């Protein structure tokens, strides 16, 4: 499934990242906090999470990663961690780190590497 969950408490960044992904053909859902993201992961066919480290503080991002890892239904969903903080090697439970600021090309290349290309349009048209 080529659905990406964007988790960020900053509405502008959440929308910008969502627009980048949708513009490339990925299906996108969003959450502004850890509880909302866990609910989405439990109810939608999410294949990848792109999340901010500090939602709204680092402790919530860490709590999300721990809760995700403890649930066998969603534990294997890869996570791309966006951060303006210096994080040596990311955090346990993350597959990639995107230092802020980043551009669309870097985001999309990382998503394609972890999730694969977007699904083709259902109507058979090209993008």
N, C-alpha and C positions, 0 to 999 in steps of 0.2 A: 504494500500500500504506500502510495506516495503522498501521504498527508503529513504536514509538519505543524507541530504545536509551537507557537511563539509565546514565551513566558517572560513578561517584563512589566513592571509597575508603571513605567513611563509610557503614557499613551502614544506620544509622538513617535518614539522609537519602535514601539510595538507595531504601529501602523506602517512605518517605513520598512521595517524588516518584512512584514506580511506582504506589502506591495511588491517588494523585490522578488519574493518567492512566488507569489501568484503571477506576477508578470512573466516568470520563467516557466509557468505551467504547473506548479505544485498546488495541491489543495492545502489550505491553511486554516487552522483554528487558533484561537488566542486565549490567553488567561493573564490576569494581572497580579495573581498571587499564587502561592504554592497550593492552597486548598482547591482553587479553581482548576489549576493544572492537573492535579491528581484526579479530580472528577472527570476532566476531559479524557485523560489517559485511560480511565476505567470504562468510558462509554463510547469512545470513538476509535477507529482503526488508525491510530497515530503510529507512524514509522520512525519519527525523529523529533527530538525536542531541541529548540534553540532557545536558550534561557540566559537572562542576565544573572550575574553572580549575586548582586546586591538587590534583592526584591523584598522589602525596601532596605533591608540590611543583610549583610552576608549570612547571618545565622539562619534566615529564612531559606536562602538558596541551599545551604548545607542540609537543612531539615528536609527540604524537598528531595534532595538526592538520596538521603537515608531512607525516607518513606518509599521512594520509587524502588530502591534496591531491595527493600523488605517484601515487596509484593511480587510474587512469581509471575503474575500475568503481565507485568510491565517492566520488570527488572532489566530485560535485555534491550529495551528501546534506547538507542544511543542518544547522547546529549552533547550538543555543542554549547560550550560555555562562553558567553560574551562578557568581557570585563575590562574596566578601566584600571583595575588594580593589577599590580605585578604579581602574577601567580606562576611560580616556577613549575612547569609541567601540568598545569591545570589542577584538578581535584579528583579524588577517587570517584569513580562512577561517571566520568566524562570521557568522551571519545575525541574531542578536539577543543582547542581554545582559540577564540577570536579576540585578540586585543582590540579595544576601542581606541580610536575610531577605525573602522574597516570600510571597505567599499563593496559594492554589489558583486563585483567579479570574485572577490575573495570569499564572500559568504556563499555564493552559488557554487563555486568550485568545491568548497568544503561539504556542502549539502550533497552535491552529486557524488562525491567520493564515499560518503557514508550511506546514502539512501539510494543512489542511482539516479538516472535521468527521470524527469517528470513523466507521468503517464501520458500517452497520446490523447488528443482531444477525442471525446466520444463521438463527435459528428464526423470524424475523419479529416477535418480541415487541418491545415498547417497553422502554426503560430506565427 
